[in-house]
Amino acid sequence: MASTQVQTVHTSADKAKLAAAVLLVLASVLGFYWLPQQEVWAKWAVLLVGLVLAAAAFFWTPQGGALIGFGREAWKELQKVVWPERKEAFMMTAYVFGFVLLMAIFLWASDKTLEWLIYDLILGWKK
């Protein structure tokens, strides 16, 4: 079986789009903090507009397209999931809680047994 290699080509325009997205994020965050005399809504508007523009610049790059494709494939896979009925989910939750309770009792008993064995019998430190 022959393996195929995927070759990714990044042009300078793609790198410029990524750089623009990063610079837009930085500019929007800095704009939010460098406008202390402005109204609160204006500061938030600067931040949100900058982040929306940065997201738009990112999604026009190959990495953004790959992220969108991944999201679509993940949504398709999520639609294939068979979710348990309410009774089945309740029973599985009860099993988990029961197992956790049994393990807690077991670990407590083991701890107290080792404490008694080491401190009382071996070292002779009675409380």
DSSP file (Angstrom, degrees, kcal/mol; ACC not computed):
  #  RESIDUE AA STRUCTURE BP1 BP2  ACC     N-H-->O    O-->H-N    N-H-->O    O-->H-N    TCO  KAPPA ALPHA  PHI   PSI    X-CA   Y-CA   Z-CA
    1    1 A M              0   0    0      0, 0.0     2,-0.3     0, 0.0     0, 0.0   0.000 360.0 360.0 360.0 121.8    0.0    0.0    0.0
    2    2 A A        -     0   0    0      1,-0.0     2,-0.4     0, 0.0     0, 0.0  -0.590 360.0-139.3 -83.7 137.6    1.6    3.2   -1.1
    3    3 A S        -     0   0    0     -2,-0.3     2,-0.4     2,-0.0    -1,-0.0  -0.780  12.2-144.8 -95.8 139.4    1.5    6.2    1.2
    4    4 A T        -     0   0    0     -2,-0.4     2,-0.5     2,-0.0     0, 0.0  -0.834   8.8-139.7-103.1 141.0    0.8    9.6   -0.2
    5    5 A Q        -     0   0    0     -2,-0.4     2,-0.6     2,-0.0    -2,-0.0  -0.830   9.9-139.7-101.0 135.8    2.5   12.7    1.1
    6    6 A V        -     0   0    0     -2,-0.5     2,-0.6     2,-0.0    -2,-0.0  -0.827  14.5-159.2 -95.6 126.0    0.5   15.8    1.5
    7    7 A Q        -     0   0    0     -2,-0.6     2,-0.5     2,-0.0    -2,-0.0  -0.921   2.8-155.7-109.2 123.4    2.4   18.9    0.6
    8    8 A T        -     0   0    0     -2,-0.6     2,-0.6     2,-0.0    -2,-0.0  -0.847   4.6-160.5-100.2 127.5    1.2   22.2    2.0
    9    9 A V        -     0   0    0     -2,-0.5     2,-0.6     2,-0.0    -2,-0.0  -0.931   4.3-168.9-109.8 123.9    2.1   25.3    0.1
   10   10 A H        -     0   0    0     -2,-0.6     2,-0.1    52,-0.0    -2,-0.0  -0.950   9.2-156.4-113.3 118.0    1.9   28.6    1.9
   11   11 A T     >  -     0   0    0     -2,-0.6     4,-1.9     1,-0.1     5,-0.2  -0.398  31.3-108.7 -85.6 169.0    2.1   31.7   -0.2
   12   12 A S  H  > S+     0   0    0      1,-0.2     4,-2.1     2,-0.2     5,-0.1   0.806 120.1  58.6 -67.7 -27.6    3.3   35.0    1.1
   13   13 A A  H  > S+     0   0    0      2,-0.2     4,-2.1     1,-0.2    -1,-0.2   0.897 105.3  49.4 -67.4 -38.9   -0.3   36.3    0.7
   14   14 A D  H  > S+     0   0    0      2,-0.2     4,-2.2     1,-0.2    -2,-0.2   0.910 111.6  48.3 -65.3 -40.9   -1.5   33.6    3.1
   15   15 A K  H  X S+     0   0    0     -4,-1.9     4,-2.5     1,-0.2    -1,-0.2   0.875 110.2  52.2 -65.7 -36.3    1.3   34.5    5.6
   16   16 A A  H  X S+     0   0    0     -4,-2.1     4,-2.5     2,-0.2    -1,-0.2   0.883 107.9  51.7 -67.2 -37.4    0.3   38.2    5.3
   17   17 A K  H  X S+     0   0    0     -4,-2.1     4,-2.2     2,-0.2    -2,-0.2   0.912 111.2  47.4 -64.8 -42.0   -3.4   37.3    6.0
   18   18 A L  H  X S+     0   0    0     -4,-2.2     4,-2.3     2,-0.2    -2,-0.2   0.917 112.6  48.9 -64.1 -42.3   -2.3   35.4    9.2
   19   19 A A  H  X S+     0   0    0     -4,-2.5     4,-2.7     1,-0.2    -2,-0.2   0.897 110.3  51.7 -63.6 -39.1   -0.1   38.3   10.2
   20   20 A A  H  X S+     0   0    0     -4,-2.5     4,-2.5     2,-0.2    -1,-0.2   0.896 108.6  51.2 -64.3 -39.4   -3.0   40.7    9.6
   21   21 A A  H  X S+     0   0    0     -4,-2.2     4,-2.0     2,-0.2    -2,-0.2   0.927 112.2  46.0 -63.1 -44.1   -5.2   38.5   11.8
   22   22 A V  H  X S+     0   0    0     -4,-2.3     4,-2.4     1,-0.2    -2,-0.2   0.919 113.5  49.0 -65.1 -43.1   -2.7   38.5   14.6
   23   23 A L  H  X S+     0   0    0     -4,-2.7     4,-2.8     1,-0.2    -1,-0.2   0.871 109.2  53.0 -65.5 -35.9   -2.1   42.2   14.3
   24   24 A L  H  X S+     0   0    0     -4,-2.5     4,-2.4     2,-0.2    -1,-0.2   0.894 109.3  49.0 -65.7 -38.9   -5.9   42.9   14.3
   25   25 A V  H  X S+     0   0    0     -4,-2.0     4,-2.3     2,-0.2     5,-0.2   0.950 114.3  45.2 -63.4 -47.7   -6.2   40.9   17.6
   26   26 A L  H  X S+     0   0    0     -4,-2.4     4,-2.8     1,-0.2     5,-0.2   0.909 113.6  49.9 -62.3 -42.1   -3.4   42.8   19.2
   27   27 A A  H  X S+     0   0    0     -4,-2.8     4,-2.7     1,-0.2    -1,-0.2   0.887 110.6  49.4 -65.8 -38.5   -4.7   46.1   17.9
   28   28 A S  H  X S+     0   0    0     -4,-2.4     4,-1.8     2,-0.2    -1,-0.2   0.907 113.7  45.6 -69.1 -39.3   -8.2   45.5   19.2
   29   29 A V  H  X S+     0   0    0     -4,-2.3     4,-1.7     2,-0.2    -2,-0.2   0.933 115.9  45.8 -67.7 -44.7   -6.9   44.4   22.7
   30   30 A L  H  X S+     0   0    0     -4,-2.8     4,-2.4     1,-0.2    -2,-0.2   0.897 111.3  53.2 -64.3 -39.2   -4.6   47.4   22.9
   31   31 A G  H  < S+     0   0    0     -4,-2.7     4,-0.4    -5,-0.2    -1,-0.2   0.870 105.9  54.4 -62.4 -36.1   -7.3   49.7   21.6
   32   32 A F  H  < S+     0   0    0     -4,-1.8     3,-0.4     1,-0.2    -1,-0.2   0.911 116.6  36.3 -62.8 -42.2   -9.6   48.4   24.4
   33   33 A Y  H  < S+     0   0    0     -4,-1.7    -2,-0.2     1,-0.2    -1,-0.2   0.723 112.3  57.9 -86.5 -21.9   -7.0   49.3   27.1
   34   34 A W  S  < S+     0   0    0     -4,-2.4    -1,-0.2     1,-0.2     3,-0.2   0.376  94.0  69.6 -91.2   6.2   -5.7   52.5   25.5
   35   35 A L    >   +     0   0    0     -3,-0.4     3,-0.8    -4,-0.4    -1,-0.2  -0.457  52.6 144.1-115.2  59.5   -9.1   54.2   25.5
   36   36 A P  T 3  S+     0   0    0      0, 0.0    -1,-0.1     0, 0.0    -2,-0.1   0.801  71.2  54.2 -70.1 -26.6   -9.6   54.7   29.2
   37   37 A Q  T 3  S+     0   0    0     -3,-0.2     3,-0.1     2,-0.0    -2,-0.1   0.619  93.3  91.1 -83.0 -11.1  -11.4   58.1   28.7
   38   38 A Q  S <  S-     0   0    0     -3,-0.8    -3,-0.0     1,-0.1     5,-0.0  -0.322  89.9 -88.5 -79.2 164.0  -14.0   56.6   26.2
   39   39 A E     >  -     0   0    0      1,-0.1     4,-1.9    -2,-0.1     5,-0.1  -0.290  36.9-114.2 -65.3 157.8  -17.3   55.2   27.2
   40   40 A V  H  > S+     0   0    0      1,-0.2     4,-2.4     2,-0.2     5,-0.2   0.900 116.0  54.0 -63.3 -41.2  -17.4   51.5   28.1
   41   41 A W  H  > S+     0   0    0      1,-0.2     4,-2.0     2,-0.2    -1,-0.2   0.855 107.0  52.1 -64.4 -33.0  -19.6   50.7   25.0
   42   42 A A  H  > S+     0   0    0      2,-0.2     4,-2.3     1,-0.2    -1,-0.2   0.905 108.9  49.6 -69.0 -40.9  -17.0   52.3   22.7
   43   43 A K  H  X S+     0   0    0     -4,-1.9     4,-2.1     1,-0.2    -2,-0.2   0.926 113.1  46.3 -62.4 -43.9  -14.2   50.3   24.2
   44   44 A W  H  X S+     0   0    0     -4,-2.4     4,-2.9     1,-0.2     5,-0.2   0.857 109.9  54.6 -67.9 -34.3  -16.1   47.1   23.8
   45   45 A A  H  X S+     0   0    0     -4,-2.0     4,-2.7    -5,-0.2     5,-0.3   0.923 108.0  49.1 -63.8 -43.4  -17.1   48.0   20.2
   46   46 A V  H  X S+     0   0    0     -4,-2.3     4,-2.1     1,-0.2    -2,-0.2   0.928 114.0  46.7 -60.3 -44.9  -13.4   48.5   19.3
   47   47 A L  H  X S+     0   0    0     -4,-2.1     4,-2.2     2,-0.2    -2,-0.2   0.942 115.3  44.0 -63.3 -48.7  -12.6   45.2   20.8
   48   48 A L  H  X S+     0   0    0     -4,-2.9     4,-2.4     2,-0.2     5,-0.2   0.901 113.8  49.2 -67.8 -41.2  -15.4   43.3   19.2
   49   49 A V  H  X S+     0   0    0     -4,-2.7     4,-2.5    -5,-0.2    -1,-0.2   0.925 112.4  49.2 -64.0 -42.9  -15.0   44.9   15.7
   50   50 A G  H  X S+     0   0    0     -4,-2.1     4,-2.2    -5,-0.3    -2,-0.2   0.903 112.1  47.7 -62.3 -40.9  -11.3   44.1   15.8
   51   51 A L  H  X S+     0   0    0     -4,-2.2     4,-2.4     2,-0.2    -1,-0.2   0.881 111.4  50.4 -69.0 -37.1  -11.8   40.5   16.8
   52   52 A V  H  X S+     0   0    0     -4,-2.4     4,-2.3     2,-0.2    -2,-0.2   0.922 112.2  47.2 -65.5 -43.3  -14.5   40.0   14.1
   53   53 A L  H  X S+     0   0    0     -4,-2.5     4,-2.4     2,-0.2    -2,-0.2   0.888 111.7  51.1 -64.5 -38.2  -12.1   41.5   11.5
   54   54 A A  H  X S+     0   0    0     -4,-2.2     4,-2.4     2,-0.2    -2,-0.2   0.909 110.2  49.3 -64.9 -41.5   -9.3   39.2   12.8
   55   55 A A  H  X S+     0   0    0     -4,-2.4     4,-2.5     2,-0.2    -2,-0.2   0.908 110.6  50.4 -64.0 -40.8  -11.5   36.2   12.5
   56   56 A A  H  X S+     0   0    0     -4,-2.3     4,-0.7     1,-0.2    -2,-0.2   0.922 111.2  48.2 -63.3 -43.2  -12.5   37.1    9.0
   57   57 A A  H >< S+     0   0    0     -4,-2.4     3,-0.6     1,-0.2    -1,-0.2   0.894 112.6  49.6 -63.5 -38.9   -8.9   37.5    8.0
   58   58 A F  H >< S+     0   0    0     -4,-2.4     3,-1.8     1,-0.2     6,-0.7   0.906 106.1  54.7 -67.1 -40.8   -8.0   34.2    9.6
   59   59 A F  H 3< S+     0   0    0     -4,-2.5    -1,-0.2     1,-0.3    -2,-0.2   0.605  99.1  63.1 -74.0  -8.5  -10.8   32.3    7.9
   60   60 A W  T << S+     0   0    0     -4,-0.7    -1,-0.3    -3,-0.6    -2,-0.2   0.403  91.7  83.7 -89.7   1.8   -9.6   33.4    4.4
   61   61 A T  S <> S-     0   0    0     -3,-1.8     4,-2.2    -4,-0.1     5,-0.2  -0.580  94.5-109.6 -95.9 164.3   -6.3   31.6    5.0
   62   62 A P  H  > S+     0   0    0      0, 0.0     4,-2.4     0, 0.0     5,-0.2   0.862 120.6  55.0 -60.7 -34.8   -5.8   27.9    4.3
   63   63 A Q  H  > S+     0   0    0      2,-0.2     4,-2.0     1,-0.2     5,-0.1   0.894 107.9  48.9 -66.0 -38.4   -5.6   27.2    8.0
   64   64 A G  H  > S+     0   0    0     -6,-0.7     4,-2.3     2,-0.2    -1,-0.2   0.898 110.7  50.2 -66.2 -40.4   -9.0   28.9    8.5
   65   65 A G  H  X S+     0   0    0     -4,-2.2     4,-2.5    -7,-0.2    -2,-0.2   0.886 109.9  50.9 -63.8 -38.5  -10.4   26.8    5.7
   66   66 A A  H  X S+     0   0    0     -4,-2.4     4,-2.5     2,-0.2    -2,-0.2   0.888 109.2  51.1 -65.5 -37.9   -9.0   23.7    7.3
   67   67 A L  H  X S+     0   0    0     -4,-2.0     4,-2.3     2,-0.2    -2,-0.2   0.903 110.5  48.4 -65.6 -40.6  -10.6   24.7   10.6
   68   68 A I  H  X S+     0   0    0     -4,-2.3     4,-2.2     2,-0.2    -2,-0.2   0.920 111.9  49.8 -64.4 -43.0  -13.9   25.2    9.0
   69   69 A G  H  X S+     0   0    0     -4,-2.5     4,-2.4     1,-0.2    -2,-0.2   0.897 110.0  50.8 -61.9 -40.8  -13.6   21.8    7.2
   70   70 A F  H  X S+     0   0    0     -4,-2.5     4,-2.6     1,-0.2    -1,-0.2   0.912 109.1  51.4 -62.7 -42.3  -12.7   20.1   10.6
   71   71 A G  H  X S+     0   0    0     -4,-2.3     4,-2.1     2,-0.2    -2,-0.2   0.899 110.1  49.1 -61.9 -40.9  -15.8   21.7   12.2
   72   72 A R  H  X S+     0   0    0     -4,-2.2     4,-2.1     2,-0.2    -2,-0.2   0.919 112.7  47.0 -65.4 -43.3  -18.0   20.4    9.4
   73   73 A E  H  X S+     0   0    0     -4,-2.4     4,-2.3     1,-0.2    -2,-0.2   0.892 111.3  51.6 -65.7 -38.8  -16.6   16.9    9.7
   74   74 A A  H  X S+     0   0    0     -4,-2.6     4,-2.3     2,-0.2    -1,-0.2   0.895 109.1  50.9 -64.3 -39.2  -16.9   17.0   13.5
   75   75 A W  H  X S+     0   0    0     -4,-2.1     4,-1.7     2,-0.2    -2,-0.2   0.900 109.2  51.0 -65.4 -40.4  -20.6   18.1   13.2
   76   76 A K  H  X S+     0   0    0     -4,-2.1     4,-0.7     1,-0.2    -2,-0.2   0.917 112.1  46.8 -62.0 -43.1  -21.3   15.2   10.8
   77   77 A E  H >< S+     0   0    0     -4,-2.3     3,-0.8     1,-0.2     4,-0.5   0.877 108.6  55.3 -66.7 -37.1  -19.7   12.7   13.2
   78   78 A L  H >< S+     0   0    0     -4,-2.3     3,-1.0     1,-0.2    -1,-0.2   0.846 102.9  56.3 -64.8 -33.1  -21.7   14.2   16.1
   79   79 A Q  H 3< S+     0   0    0     -4,-1.7    -1,-0.2     1,-0.2    -2,-0.2   0.709 101.2  58.8 -71.1 -19.0  -24.9   13.6   14.2
   80   80 A K  T << S+     0   0    0     -3,-0.8    -1,-0.2    -4,-0.7    -2,-0.2   0.600  81.1 110.6 -83.2 -11.7  -24.0    9.9   13.9
   81   81 A V    <   -     0   0    0     -3,-1.0     2,-0.8    -4,-0.5    -3,-0.0  -0.414  63.9-141.7 -69.1 135.1  -23.8    9.5   17.7
   82   82 A V        -     0   0    0     -2,-0.1    -1,-0.1     0, 0.0    -2,-0.1  -0.877  19.9-148.6 -97.3 110.0  -26.6    7.4   19.2
   83   83 A W        -     0   0    0     -2,-0.8     2,-0.0     1,-0.1     6,-0.0  -0.535  18.8-110.4 -80.9 143.9  -27.4    9.1   22.5
   84   84 A P        -     0   0    0      0, 0.0    -1,-0.1     0, 0.0     2,-0.0  -0.322  32.5-105.6 -72.4 155.2  -28.6    6.9   25.4
   85   85 A E     >  -     0   0    0      1,-0.1     4,-2.5    -2,-0.0     5,-0.2  -0.263  35.8-103.0 -70.2 166.9  -32.2    7.0   26.6
   86   86 A R  H  > S+     0   0    0      1,-0.2     4,-2.4     2,-0.2     5,-0.2   0.907 121.5  48.3 -61.1 -43.4  -33.0    8.7   29.9
   87   87 A K  H  > S+     0   0    0      1,-0.2     4,-2.5     2,-0.2    -1,-0.2   0.914 112.2  48.7 -65.4 -42.4  -33.3    5.5   31.8
   88   88 A E  H  > S+     0   0    0      2,-0.2     4,-2.4     1,-0.2    -1,-0.2   0.907 111.9  48.9 -64.8 -41.6  -30.0    4.1   30.4
   89   89 A A  H  X S+     0   0    0     -4,-2.5     4,-2.2     1,-0.2    -1,-0.2   0.900 111.6  50.1 -64.4 -40.2  -28.2    7.3   31.2
   90   90 A F  H  X S+     0   0    0     -4,-2.4     4,-2.3    -5,-0.2    -2,-0.2   0.915 111.0  49.0 -63.9 -42.8  -29.6    7.3   34.8
   91   91 A M  H  X S+     0   0    0     -4,-2.5     4,-2.3     2,-0.2    -2,-0.2   0.913 111.3  48.7 -65.2 -42.4  -28.5    3.6   35.3
   92   92 A M  H  X S+     0   0    0     -4,-2.4     4,-2.1     2,-0.2    -1,-0.2   0.890 111.5  50.3 -65.1 -38.0  -25.0    4.3   34.0
   93   93 A T  H  X S+     0   0    0     -4,-2.2     4,-2.5     2,-0.2    -1,-0.2   0.904 109.9  50.8 -64.7 -40.4  -24.7    7.3   36.3
   94   94 A A  H  X S+     0   0    0     -4,-2.3     4,-2.6     1,-0.2    -2,-0.2   0.896 108.6  52.1 -63.9 -39.9  -25.9    5.2   39.2
   95   95 A Y  H  X S+     0   0    0     -4,-2.3     4,-2.6     2,-0.2    -1,-0.2   0.915 110.2  48.7 -61.3 -42.8  -23.3    2.5   38.4
   96   96 A V  H  X S+     0   0    0     -4,-2.1     4,-2.6     2,-0.2    -2,-0.2   0.937 112.5  47.1 -64.2 -46.6  -20.5    5.2   38.4
   97   97 A F  H  X S+     0   0    0     -4,-2.5     4,-2.3     1,-0.2    -1,-0.2   0.900 112.8  50.3 -62.3 -40.0  -21.6    6.6   41.7
   98   98 A G  H  X S+     0   0    0     -4,-2.6     4,-2.5     2,-0.2    -2,-0.2   0.919 111.2  47.8 -63.0 -43.8  -21.9    3.2   43.2
   99   99 A F  H  X S+     0   0    0     -4,-2.6     4,-2.6     2,-0.2    -2,-0.2   0.908 111.4  50.6 -64.1 -41.7  -18.4    2.2   42.0
  100  100 A V  H  X S+     0   0    0     -4,-2.6     4,-2.4     2,-0.2    -1,-0.2   0.907 110.6  49.8 -62.8 -41.2  -17.0    5.5   43.3
  101  101 A L  H  X S+     0   0    0     -4,-2.3     4,-2.3     2,-0.2    -2,-0.2   0.921 111.5  48.2 -63.4 -44.3  -18.6    4.9   46.7
  102  102 A L  H  X S+     0   0    0     -4,-2.5     4,-2.5     1,-0.2    -2,-0.2   0.909 112.3  48.9 -63.0 -41.4  -17.2    1.3   46.9
  103  103 A M  H  X S+     0   0    0     -4,-2.6     4,-2.9     2,-0.2     5,-0.2   0.887 109.6  52.5 -66.0 -37.7  -13.7    2.6   45.9
  104  104 A A  H  X S+     0   0    0     -4,-2.4     4,-2.4     2,-0.2    -2,-0.2   0.924 111.7  45.9 -63.3 -43.5  -13.9    5.3   48.6
  105  105 A I  H  X S+     0   0    0     -4,-2.3     4,-2.6     2,-0.2    -2,-0.2   0.916 113.7  49.5 -64.5 -42.8  -14.8    2.7   51.2
  106  106 A F  H  X S+     0   0    0     -4,-2.5     4,-2.6     2,-0.2    -2,-0.2   0.929 112.9  45.8 -62.1 -46.2  -12.1    0.4   50.1
  107  107 A L  H  X S+     0   0    0     -4,-2.9     4,-2.5     2,-0.2    -1,-0.2   0.883 112.9  50.4 -67.3 -37.4   -9.4    3.1   50.1
  108  108 A W  H  X S+     0   0    0     -4,-2.4     4,-2.7    -5,-0.2     5,-0.2   0.935 112.4  46.9 -62.8 -45.7  -10.5    4.4   53.5
  109  109 A A  H  X S+     0   0    0     -4,-2.6     4,-2.3     1,-0.2    -2,-0.2   0.900 112.9  49.4 -63.8 -40.5  -10.4    0.8   54.9
  110  110 A S  H  X S+     0   0    0     -4,-2.6     4,-2.6     2,-0.2     5,-0.2   0.920 111.9  48.9 -63.6 -43.1   -6.9    0.3   53.3
  111  111 A D  H  X S+     0   0    0     -4,-2.5     4,-2.6     1,-0.2    -2,-0.2   0.932 113.1  45.9 -62.3 -47.1   -5.6    3.5   54.7
  112  112 A K  H  X S+     0   0    0     -4,-2.7     4,-2.4     2,-0.2    -1,-0.2   0.871 112.7  51.1 -66.5 -36.0   -6.9    2.8   58.2
  113  113 A T  H  X S+     0   0    0     -4,-2.3     4,-2.8    -5,-0.2    -2,-0.2   0.937 112.9  44.6 -65.5 -46.6   -5.5   -0.7   58.1
  114  114 A L  H  X S+     0   0    0     -4,-2.6     4,-2.9     2,-0.2     5,-0.4   0.887 112.5  52.8 -65.1 -38.1   -2.1    0.5   57.1
  115  115 A E  H  X>S+     0   0    0     -4,-2.6     4,-2.3    -5,-0.2     5,-0.7   0.933 112.8  43.9 -61.2 -45.6   -2.2    3.2   59.7
  116  116 A W  I  X>S+     0   0    0     -4,-2.4     5,-1.6     3,-0.2     4,-1.3   0.916 115.7  48.8 -64.5 -43.6   -3.0    0.7   62.4
  117  117 A L  I  <>S+     0   0    0     -4,-2.8     5,-1.9     3,-0.2    -2,-0.2   0.929 120.4  34.3 -63.9 -46.7   -0.4   -1.7   61.1
  118  118 A I  I  <>S+     0   0    0     -4,-2.9     5,-2.6     3,-0.2     6,-0.3   0.961 126.8  33.4 -77.0 -52.2    2.4    0.8   60.8
  119  119 A Y  I  <5S+     0   0    0     -4,-2.3     6,-3.2    -5,-0.4    -3,-0.2   0.886 128.8  30.2 -78.2 -38.2    1.8    3.2   63.7
  120  120 A D  I  <<S+     0   0    0     -4,-1.3    -3,-0.2    -5,-0.7    -2,-0.1   0.938 129.9  27.7 -88.9 -49.9    0.3    0.8   66.3
  121  121 A L  I   <S+     0   0    0     -5,-1.6    -3,-0.2    -4,-0.2    -4,-0.1   0.948 130.2  30.2 -80.6 -49.3    1.9   -2.6   65.7
  122  122 A I  I   <S+     0   0    0     -5,-1.9    -3,-0.2    -6,-0.2    -4,-0.2   0.966 134.1  24.4 -79.3 -52.7    5.3   -1.7   64.1
  123  123 A L  S   <S-     0   0    0     -5,-2.6    -3,-0.2    -6,-0.2    -4,-0.2   0.721  91.9-135.9 -87.7 -21.7    6.2    1.6   65.6
  124  124 A G        +     0   0    0     -6,-0.3     2,-1.2     1,-0.2    -4,-0.2   0.768  48.2 151.3  73.4  26.7    4.1    1.3   68.8
  125  125 A W        -     0   0    0     -6,-3.2     2,-0.3    -7,-0.2    -1,-0.2  -0.753  25.4-169.5 -90.9  94.3    2.8    4.9   68.6
  126  126 A K              0   0    0     -2,-1.2    -6,-0.0     1,-0.1    -5,-0.0  -0.614 360.0 360.0 -83.9 143.6   -0.6    4.6   70.3
  127  127 A K              0   0    0     -2,-0.3    -1,-0.1     0, 0.0    -2,-0.0   0.470 360.0 360.0 -83.5 360.0   -2.8    7.6   70.1
